[in-house]
Amino acid sequence: MRIGGTLEQSLSQGYRLDLQGVLKEAWQQTRRTGFGLTLAIAGVMAIWLLLSNTLLAPYVSQEGGDMDMALILSLLITVIMSPMTSSLDMLGLQQSVGVRARPNQVFDFFRHFLRLGSLSLLGSLITSLFGPLFELLGLSVMLAFIPSALVGMGLVFTVPLVLERGLSPAQAILVSLKLFARGWPSIVLLHGVMLALFFLAIIPMGIGLIWVAPLYFNLKGILYRDLCGVAVEVTEVADNAATGQGPDHFNA
């Protein structure tokens, strides 16, 4: 069974998001589902910081450090972390169909390491091309931030397209960019709202990130559900019906 919208329709006819409705649902979902996704985000960030401080810091902290090696190690860390960072997108998607996220689920996606690593590497390379290109054309490198940010927003659907739809990394990137192009003003505005919320969340010693960080991933899950649909397995379990407990796992 598929819940939500239709990818083919979104691509062919375009879409116009109810921004207020999407944000309201994402906020209600963040409040209702507890701190499972928040703990997952904290765990992923802790491991990323550990790897960065262990592998990357020695090359960027010293004067005249080897920046080429630092760049290679940065890409390596991105690839290594890709199953865990991608899991946050999938946990947000999972919660969009009513199944609570569990912190230990961030380790569930290492079986997709090759696909997610390739996707992460391709995405990083694509978004980093504009700096050298603008420099080659004699344009201000600072202006490269604009197309890089837009392409980054355009890649927002790539992880579930790979894991939920079964597309290859290259196909997922192309489909995600096409989907973004069909309704980019809404996606850009949503990211602008989230950016403002992140800045506000940082002001009180970062405490607001406890709610804003999971809000972002819940929002991404709702967007994907509404625009592409989510295939779910429905299994009738008598014990759960008798005890009043819902399902605690989600298969995409």
PyMOL commands that set and color helices and strands:
alter all, ss='L'
color gray80, all
select helices_A, chain A and resi 7-13+19-32+36-61+67-96+103-107+110-127+130-136+141-154+158-163+169-182+184-202+209-228+238-243
alter helices_A, ss='H'
color red, helices_A
select strands_A, chain A and resi 2-3+230-231
alter strands_A, ss='S'
color yellow, strands_A
deselect
rebuild
show_as cartoon
